[in-house]
Amino acid sequence: MILVIGATGNVGRHVLSQLHATGTADVRALVLPSEAAATRVPHGISVATGSLNTPEGLAKALTGIKTVFLVWPFLTPQGAPAVLEAIARHAQRLVYLSSIGVDGRPEERDDPIFKLHASMERLIEESGLPRTVLRVDTIASNTLGWAEQIRTTGVVRGPLTAATAVIDPRDIAAVAARTLTDDTHLGATYRLTGPQTISRPEQVQAIGAAIGRELRFEEVPVQDARAQMLADGRPPALVDALLSAAENRSASTQVTSTVADLTGKPPRSFQQWARDHRETFR
């Protein structure tokens, strides 16, 4: 049996559907107690409640589990050792969703997101759990945060970040489903990207093409964005994490063939993702 942690997230929900489609394993979704009543999963998948904040309460969800898919939803690895210890008492292996920036350029290693995932990978290694690590590039569903701006103004305002090979969460899930159900991937670290690098302005243009509207991206200086986000009441640590891409990350030309190699299908383009999610932006 496979436990999917992060089952209601932008990647986790696709992992559930991919595993369900293959029909090769029993699957259980872990959801927060507050989300249980509203959670809908594919027929045949069971739902367990629990929180990574209280690892001592995960025993029931982990009972009978062989493999765990883990998304770590916090900004620090605090609490992770206890969660990994709880997992190790039940499961035989772990697939962890990490970042392609781990062990990246020296100038990027202070990026809070990259540091978090590097710490998590180290803790997983120290736990002794047999593992597979999926290091992914920017996830296309991050742009869902632009939906309100697009619907109301047609302008996306924010700091300009370096172009990356944005990846569709469905392609991440397809790779995850393979690695969760095949022991030959144990010990592997895979780097997953979309088929081409694409900038924020180009992403906005692609969404505009998908919905049939002219949209534009308007750059906001990082310090102005920080001041506004803090004034809106966002925690400083979250603000730093959200703005780190604009401050620390340099342009990437990295495009891997991993999705195609492991699934037999080429990764979806951002343009395809935008077309498939056009109703969200209208």
Beta strands, then each sheet from edge to edge (+ up, - down):
strand 1: 2-5
strand 2: 27-31
strand 3: 46-49
strand 4: 67-70
strand 5: 93-99
strand 6: 131-136
strand 7: 155-158
strand 8: 189-192
strand 9: 216-219
sheet 1: 3+ 2+ 1+ 4+ 5+ 6+ 8+
sheet 2: 7+ 9+
end
